[in-house]
């Protein structure tokens, strides 16, 4: 996955997939971000963001006059992309996060952490990212730090290994 440095220099992003593909005017986008220092997130007007801490210490998020929230591992948190949000790392520890962004006028994300076999429904598309263990999607085996995306249909993800976690 190509790496894009943040404008503020405090992190980097690796896009997993977006829809429609290869466009800045996405309906939804999934990426992995590394937060290496304290600072403000970039603004994304009209976009809802869901962030899930995958690795590293807790991250304090502060929305100007809107919220204060501590990100904990594997607990998705939603906030508006048009809000000024500052991230503060605990004890300076770097973090790695899964970010799902959706345009409010086009679609909505439902992010959850799964630890057992599940089936997706609907025609809007989605993404899965394996945190640990192994998962089967049709004839494709997905292991830690791998993922898949789809644009429509019903899909069943089956647990293959005992130690397993995925973000959907």
Protein Blocks (a to p, Z undefined) as FASTA:
>chain_A
ZZdddfklpaccddfbdcdehiakbfbdcdddddfbgcdddddehiacddddfbdcdddd
ddehkbccdddehiacdddfkbccddddehhiacddddddddfklbccdddddfbdcdde
djebpadddfbhcddehjaccdehiacddfedjdddddfbfbdcddZZ
